[in-house]
Amino acid sequence: MGFKDEEKKAEEYSEEPKGQGLSRKNSHSSMCPTDDDEEEEDKKLELGPMIALKEQLEKDKDDESLRRWKEQLLGSVDLEEVGETPDPVVKILTLTIRSPDREDMVLKIPENGKPTSKGPWFTLKEGSKYTLIFTFRVTNNIVSGLRYSNTVWKTGIKVYSRKEMLGTYSPQAEPYDHVMFEETAPSGLLVRGSYSVKSKFVDDDNKCYLENNYTFDIRKNWV
């Protein structure tokens, strides 16, 4: 949800970063450069057919060495969350915005990805540091290569686009938390205003589990 200012001449801006990484230890400005063209869709990998996880776990269950190897490969699997069908189920529950300047904002994500509020879903204070935390639950089967993409527009102009790999997760009753790296909201008169966002959660098969569309504001203060 970081972005750059579309007006490079704004004197209030700090120097643009030279790049962005996935390290959670790095703090950098949200004003990241972006291409003008729409980002290309990932090429779909030709993966083998999906098999129900319950079938995988029960196959060769009398072979002790194979059972241990599967446990090592699959990790901790909650058998109560395993289904008879091959497709994993991923439900994105909440988005938490964490900043040292205020209490955590915990936003419940509706199943259709469209917040009911007519106004902005949330507000960021210009120049503030913040971290995004996604909470989600995985059931039925292992989800492979879950990743997050995010595109931001201001007054119809694309100002930022990014992708991040979340990882591979096995079914379990307890939800997972994925913590993004810390970012810094841009500051200055020209960046204040309303932004529109489209974010997606997809896996290695390019199956989309959620498309989240919303607006947010950047203001001089949090409210």
C-alpha positions, 0 to 999 in steps of 0.5 A: 500500500506504499506509493510514490508522488505523481508530482516529482516537483513537490519540494516537501518530498524526501529522496526516493528509495533506490529499491525495495526488499522483502526484509522486515528489518528494512524501513523505507519510503513508500514513494517507490517508482512504478511503470506506467503500464499495467503489470503483467500477469504471472505465467501460470506454472504447469503443476501436477494435478491436485490431490486431496490432502486426506488422501495424501496422508492416508496413502502408504500410512503403514510405511513408518519411514514414508509417514515421517518423511511426509510429516517433515515435508508437510509440516504441522497439519491439523487433521480436523481442517483437512478435507476430502477435496483437493482445493485449499480454502484461504480466507483473509480475515483482517488487515492490521495497520500498526504504527508507533504513533497510534494504537493498532487499526484492525480492519475486518475484511469482508468476504466480497472484498468491498468495505461497506463504508462509503468514505475511506476505509482508513486514514494514514498520517503523512510521514508516519511509519506503518506496517501491514499485517494480514491475518488469514486462515487455511483449511482443506489442503495446503496452499502453495505460493500464496502471494499478495499484489497491490496497486494504488491510484490517485485521481485515476493515475497509477502511482504504485504497484507491488507484489510480495510472496507470503509463502506456503501454508498447511491447514490449521485451526489457528489463523496465520499472521503475515507481517509486511516490512515497515514503510513510511507514508509520503508527506507534503501538500500534494500527496494529501487526498484520496487513493483507490486500491485494488489488492489480490491474494493468489496462489501458484495456480493463479487461483484468486482467494480475495480481490480487495477494493477500497479507498483510503486517505492521506491527511495531515493527522490520523483523523 
